[in-house]
Structures are given as C-alpha cells and as structure tokens.
Amino acid sequence: MVEQSETRFGWGSVVLIWAIAVVGSVIVGGLAVGGLEVWFRDASWLGVYGALGVVLAVAVLGTLVVQLATRRPEGFVGRVSASIAGAVVIVSLAALLLAPFAAR
C-alpha cells in the first residue's frame, strides 16, 4: 500500500506540470486573440510562438523543481520524461491552434 501512495503522489506532479502548460497556453492564446502588438510587444507573428516557448521553458524548469522536491528516486526519469513530453504535446497543440491568429 505504501508504494502505491508514493507512486500516485509522483504521478500527480506530472499532471501538475501538464496543468501549468495548459494554463500558460490558454493565457498566451487569450492574449494572442486580443492583439499581438499590445501584449507581446512584437509586431511580427513570431511573438506568439516566442511566448509559447516561454511557457514550455517554465514547464521544463517546473518539472525539474517539482520532481526533485518529491525526493523519490524511483521512477524519476519516467516522471520527468512524461512531464516534459506532455508539456511539449500541449504547447504544440496550442501552437497549431494559434496559427491562424498569429498569421494575421
């Protein structure tokens, strides 16, 4: 029983990082729809993708901080890989959905 609760806590931190990536992508998406120049201070369409890059960087750094804070070496590589891979998928989907707004 103890192993299951430790594993569940560890994988809960993976979901936390995915939630951070979703929230960050939604914020960037909302700002992109509102207007690029005002929020990103970039008149080019690449400003949205730069902001999504920052969201991904925060997710990667957050992954390392959260996983090291769990102090559980068992499954560390798997949890880090799942966190980062999930964040990459989420931010990639956001980039695809924001392409029409970024190209305006």
N, C-alpha and C positions, 0 to 999 in steps of 0.2 A: 504494500500500500504506500509506503514512503516513496518508492521510486516513481510511482505514477504521479504523485502530487508534485515532486520535483520536476518531472518531465513536463507536466502541464504548465507549471509556472514558467519554465524555459520557453515553451512554445507560445505562451501568452505574450512574451516580449517580442516575438516575431510579428504577431498580429498588431501589437502596438506600433511597430515601425511601419507596417502597411497602412495603418490608420493615419500616421503622420504624413505619409506620401499622398494619401487620398486627400486629406485636408489641405495640404500645400498645393496640390494640383488644382483643387477646386478654387482656392483663393486666387491662384495665378489665372485660372480660366475666367473667373469673375472680373478680374481686373483687365484681362485682355478684351473681354466683350465691352467693358466700359470705355475703353480707349487706350491705345498703346502709348502715345506720347506723354500723357499725363502721369501714368503710373510707372512706366519703365524708363522714362527719360531717354528713350531711344526711338527715333523716327523710323527706323528700319523694322522689317518684320522679324528680324532675329532677336529682338528684345524679349519676346515671349519665350523663345527657346532658351535664352540665357537665364531667365527666371526659373524655368523648369529644371535647368542644370543645377541651380542653387538648391531647389527642392530635393533633387537626387543627392546632392552633396550632404545636405542636412540629414537625409535618411541614412546614408552610409556612415557618417560620423555618429549619429544616434544609435545605429546598430552596434558599433564597437563599444560605445559607452554603456549601453543597456546590457549587452551580453557580458561585458567584463564585470558589471555591477552584480550580475546574478551569481557570480563566483561558483559556477558549476562547469567544470571542465568536460564532463561527459556530454557529447553531442554539440560541442561549441562550434565546430566547423559546419555542421549541418544547419544549426540555427542561424549562423551568420550568412551562410550561403542562401538559405531560404529567405531571410530578411532582405538581403540585397537584391536577389533575383525578383522577389515580389515587388520591391520598390521600382526596379527597372521596368517591369511589365506595366505597373500603374502609371509611371511617368511617360512611358512610351505611348500608352493608350491616350493619355491626356494630350500629348504632342500631336497625335493623329487627329483627335477631335478638335484641337485648336487650329489646325492648319488653315481652314477657311477664314478664320478671324485674323490670323497672323498675316495672311497674304493680301489683306485689304490695302 
